[in-house]
């Protein structure tokens, strides 16, 4: 979890193409949870970018967006999924 005093949450964007630009069409999560489960077909790769937003603004222009991460779908409890853990890079 973030230690930022005006922390509002996280935004997570996903695409099946590397080098994608985050926008509202590929936003897959917005909230305060640091663990999210996203359905990804087994063996297929999806690319993610993550940003913290503050309580005043959630726009892409106001966020510092992470580098791109790749995740491969796997079978878990009879479901196709990927479990993402978000760790804040900010410290007090």
ZIGI-V596060 format. One record per residue. N is the residue number from 1. RES is the residue in three letters. PHI is phi as a letter, one per 30 degrees, with the letter a starting at -180 (NA if undefined). NEAR is the number of other C-alpha atoms within 8 Angstrom. D_FIRST is the distance of its C-alpha to the first C-alpha in Angstrom with 2 decimals. Layout:
# ZIGI-V596060
N/RES/PHI/NEAR/D_FIRST ; N/RES/PHI/NEAR/D_FIRST
This chain:
# ZIGI-V596060
1/UNK/NA/5/0.00 ; 2/UNK/d/9/3.75 ; 3/UNK/c/8/6.62 ; 4/UNK/d/8/9.03 ; 5/UNK/d/4/11.42 ; 6/UNK/c/7/12.46 ; 7/UNK/e/11/9.35 ; 8/UNK/c/11/10.91 ; 9/UNK/l/12/9.10 ; 10/UNK/c/13/9.77 ; 11/UNK/b/13/13.35 ; 12/UNK/b/12/14.79 ; 13/UNK/c/13/18.48 ; 14/UNK/b/12/20.83 ; 15/UNK/a/10/24.45 ; 16/UNK/c/7/27.13 ; 17/UNK/c/7/28.34 ; 18/UNK/d/7/26.99 ; 19/UNK/i/5/26.77 ; 20/UNK/d/6/25.95 ; 21/UNK/c/4/24.97 ; 22/UNK/d/10/22.02 ; 23/UNK/a/8/23.43 ; 24/UNK/d/5/23.56 ; 25/UNK/d/4/25.73 ; 26/UNK/c/9/23.25 ; 27/UNK/d/12/20.03 ; 28/UNK/c/8/18.97 ; 29/UNK/a/8/15.67 ; 30/UNK/b/9/14.16 ; 31/UNK/l/8/11.59 ; 32/UNK/c/7/8.18 ; 33/UNK/d/7/8.27 ; 34/UNK/c/9/6.68 ; 35/UNK/b/8/10.28 ; 36/UNK/b/8/13.39 ; 37/UNK/c/8/17.03 ; 38/UNK/b/8/19.51 ; 39/UNK/d/9/23.25 ; 40/UNK/b/13/24.78 ; 41/UNK/e/9/28.39 ; 42/UNK/e/10/28.95 ; 43/UNK/i/7/29.66 ; 44/UNK/c/8/28.73 ; 45/UNK/c/10/26.30 ; 46/UNK/b/13/23.88 ; 47/UNK/c/13/22.10 ; 48/UNK/b/12/18.62 ; 49/UNK/b/13/16.98 ; 50/UNK/b/11/13.48 ; 51/UNK/b/11/12.53 ; 52/UNK/d/13/10.14 ; 53/UNK/b/13/12.42 ; 54/UNK/c/10/12.98 ; 55/UNK/d/9/14.57 ; 56/UNK/c/6/17.97 ; 57/UNK/a/7/18.23 ; 58/UNK/b/9/17.25 ; 59/UNK/d/6/20.16 ; 60/UNK/e/8/20.19 ; 61/UNK/d/4/22.04 ; 62/UNK/c/8/19.33 ; 63/UNK/c/10/16.49 ; 64/UNK/c/6/16.18 ; 65/UNK/c/9/16.44 ; 66/UNK/d/7/15.78 ; 67/UNK/d/6/18.74 ; 68/UNK/d/9/19.96 ; 69/UNK/b/7/19.06 ; 70/UNK/c/8/21.58 ; 71/UNK/b/9/21.25 ; 72/UNK/c/11/24.34 ; 73/UNK/d/15/24.83 ; 74/UNK/b/11/25.81 ; 75/UNK/c/9/27.28 ; 76/UNK/b/7/25.22 ; 77/UNK/h/4/26.89 ; 78/UNK/i/5/29.49 ; 79/UNK/b/7/27.06 ; 80/UNK/d/12/26.44 ; 81/UNK/a/14/22.77 ; 82/UNK/b/12/19.93 ; 83/UNK/c/8/16.52 ; 84/UNK/c/9/13.73 ; 85/UNK/c/7/10.47 ; 86/UNK/c/6/8.05 ; 87/UNK/b/7/6.55 ; 88/UNK/d/8/6.00 ; 89/UNK/c/5/9.39 ; 90/UNK/d/7/9.26 ; 91/UNK/b/7/10.00 ; 92/UNK/d/4/11.91
